[in-house]
Amino acid sequence: MITSRNDVRNVAIIAHVDHGKTTLVDELLKQSGVFRENQEVAERVMDSNDIEKERGITILSKNTAITYKDTKINIIDTPGHADFGGEVERVLKMVDGVVLVVDAFEGPMPQTKFVLMKALELDLKVIVCINKIDRPEARPLEVEDEVLELLMDLDASEEQLDCPFVYASAKAGFAKYSLEDANENMVPLFETIIDNIPAPTGDADANAQVLISTIDYNEYVGRIGVGKISNGTIKINEDVTIVNHHDPDFKKRVKISKLYEFDGLNRVEVNSASVGAIVAIAGIPDIKIGDTLCSGENPEAIPFQKISEPTISMNFMVNDSPLAGQEGKFVTSRHIRERLMKELNTDVSLRVEDTDSPDCFKVSGRGELHLSVLIENMRREGFEFAVSKAEVLYREDENGKKTEPMELAYIDVPEEFAGNIIQALSARKGDLLSMSAANGGYQRLEFSIPSRGLIGYRGQFMTDTKGNGIMNTIFNGYGPFKGELMYRSQGSLIAFESGEAITYGLFNAQQRGTLFIGPGAKVYSGMVIGQTGRDEDIEVNVCKKKQLTNTRASGSDDALKLTTPKVMSLEQCLEFIDNDELLEITPETLRIRKKILDPTLRKRAGFKRNS
């Protein structure tokens, strides 16, 4: 018999990037008594990964649970970046409702639309939390109207349109039903969740069914499957069958060795759990997202949306430069392969394939940010390797024609820069779909553009808008191939010989373009040490010393003045490299180099390409 479990609520926090999801979860944890009175609590405690802390973004969805008035609220904090959209799609299968967080100044943004659309498709109950109402430029009532318009645009039902609104400042720690109420605490949000998010339902007496929606990994117990119990009760040491909706022939008997529920930020071991509980299951080595664990004689898989396919790829390869192996701890192809395969345990949007070379692996993901986070993690762990320029993954349609991944780009820029952006994106095969006035003298531009047109563009975008532009992109399926594209109009300054960069050599080289290195930097022949002002590569000798003579001229021995070199981040380097270049990555240094280091062989390969 189908019953409701009234002592549990399962809810996901969804929003556009940087609208305050993780800060809101922090405050709910604090005010529910999860932390001790005198406990030191880090800001954005749910962002546990170092890169998440530094960049202020959520990359992996995370589970937590709080208790409010005898009701356990399982909360899932989800990412807001489009590159991690696969995480959002999956975890929504575990919940019965969502809290949609919207910035009280920015209003609904592209990713707000994306995550809300996914929630409405699953017929989830929506609570709208208008956050940051204490910002000086906040406009909560206008934003409320914009959210309702968005719901109508997404064909929300009458019931979904009748969603409750809560006004909050996660940073200041208060929520309220109406803007006139006093700023006190988070109780209005707690109460709204209890009153409006449906209790999970299921048949407690039926055979157990658990859909695995997230995979975690632990060195001690291996893969851990996280999912919601849809029916029945699950116990440790119980034999269950794994089945999969997308693979009807797959069936496997396994035993559950450990079972956990969530309590605050911790996992707590339990002997059994029943309908509506979100559990973590250990002891099944090859468990995957989308698997259903069933007890009983007739296992039945729960339908599950296929994981979105990758759209972009890079080659990860062993570093073979003259400076290889000097800074990294893990440098061999075996090390790199093992690390990439380990990443597949938790990142379902990633693909790793072997290539013709045993020292090179093709790694595909959902976007540049997705792959750069993996590269940065590996770098911090002591890996040394090289990567190629990102390339999009093409497909063929039913007529055999080449298609490529397309993106919708939403751009907010001050009016004076709108012309530059339209010109730049048109050159990258972008089509302007609409142009409208936005808040604060900004123009909102909407483009349809090939994914490859955005590779390497973000740095130029920030320069073109003097840091005042905001760009958000969402994958928009595959479209017809738009023709060849020139990524970079400026060539590279290439080191002519190996050694150490000298001030005299750098002084002469800086007249040819912008330098990436300073005196004392180790260089080798074929290494890119700067950018030229023209569209051709130029070789320079930065190791050249001044010839000593007996004659001295007045003023000729004044100190040589070097301009400050341009220091580039990992993302900027990945954007800069061209098709014939690689990025050499070590725990200490990022070096751009030509694929072919020998200048004669490089010229010969260039002639072949152009002939």
Secondary structure as GFF3:
##gff-version 3
##sequence-region A 1 611
A	DSSP	beta_strand	2	4	.	.	.	ID=ss1
A	DSSP	beta_strand	8	15	.	.	.	ID=ss2
A	DSSP	alpha_helix	21	31	.	.	.	ID=ss3
A	DSSP	alpha_helix	50	55	.	.	.	ID=ss4
A	DSSP	beta_strand	62	68	.	.	.	ID=ss5
A	DSSP	beta_strand	71	77	.	.	.	ID=ss6
A	DSSP	three_ten_helix	82	84	.	.	.	ID=ss7
A	DSSP	alpha_helix	85	91	.	.	.	ID=ss8
A	DSSP	three_ten_helix	92	94	.	.	.	ID=ss9
A	DSSP	beta_strand	97	103	.	.	.	ID=ss10
A	DSSP	alpha_helix	110	121	.	.	.	ID=ss11
A	DSSP	beta_strand	125	131	.	.	.	ID=ss12
A	DSSP	alpha_helix	140	153	.	.	.	ID=ss13
A	DSSP	alpha_helix	158	161	.	.	.	ID=ss14
A	DSSP	beta_strand	165	169	.	.	.	ID=ss15
A	DSSP	beta_strand	174	176	.	.	.	ID=ss16
A	DSSP	alpha_helix	187	196	.	.	.	ID=ss17
A	DSSP	beta_strand	201	203	.	.	.	ID=ss18
A	DSSP	beta_strand	209	218	.	.	.	ID=ss19
A	DSSP	beta_strand	222	231	.	.	.	ID=ss20
A	DSSP	beta_strand	233	235	.	.	.	ID=ss21
A	DSSP	beta_strand	239	244	.	.	.	ID=ss22
A	DSSP	beta_strand	247	255	.	.	.	ID=ss23
A	DSSP	beta_strand	258	263	.	.	.	ID=ss24
A	DSSP	beta_strand	266	269	.	.	.	ID=ss25
A	DSSP	beta_strand	272	274	.	.	.	ID=ss26
A	DSSP	beta_strand	278	282	.	.	.	ID=ss27
A	DSSP	beta_strand	291	294	.	.	.	ID=ss28
A	DSSP	beta_strand	312	317	.	.	.	ID=ss29
A	DSSP	alpha_helix	333	343	.	.	.	ID=ss30
A	DSSP	beta_strand	351	354	.	.	.	ID=ss31
A	DSSP	beta_strand	360	365	.	.	.	ID=ss32
A	DSSP	alpha_helix	368	380	.	.	.	ID=ss33
A	DSSP	beta_strand	385	388	.	.	.	ID=ss34
A	DSSP	beta_strand	391	392	.	.	.	ID=ss35
A	DSSP	beta_strand	395	396	.	.	.	ID=ss36
A	DSSP	beta_strand	402	414	.	.	.	ID=ss37
A	DSSP	three_ten_helix	415	417	.	.	.	ID=ss38
A	DSSP	alpha_helix	418	427	.	.	.	ID=ss39
A	DSSP	beta_strand	431	437	.	.	.	ID=ss40
A	DSSP	three_ten_helix	439	441	.	.	.	ID=ss41
A	DSSP	beta_strand	442	450	.	.	.	ID=ss42
A	DSSP	alpha_helix	451	454	.	.	.	ID=ss43
A	DSSP	alpha_helix	458	464	.	.	.	ID=ss44
A	DSSP	beta_strand	470	480	.	.	.	ID=ss45
A	DSSP	beta_strand	492	495	.	.	.	ID=ss46
A	DSSP	beta_strand	499	500	.	.	.	ID=ss47
A	DSSP	alpha_helix	503	509	.	.	.	ID=ss48
A	DSSP	beta_strand	513	515	.	.	.	ID=ss49
A	DSSP	beta_strand	522	523	.	.	.	ID=ss50
A	DSSP	beta_strand	527	532	.	.	.	ID=ss51
A	DSSP	beta_strand	538	540	.	.	.	ID=ss52
A	DSSP	alpha_helix	570	576	.	.	.	ID=ss53
A	DSSP	beta_strand	581	585	.	.	.	ID=ss54
A	DSSP	beta_strand	590	594	.	.	.	ID=ss55
A	DSSP	alpha_helix	599	610	.	.	.	ID=ss56
###
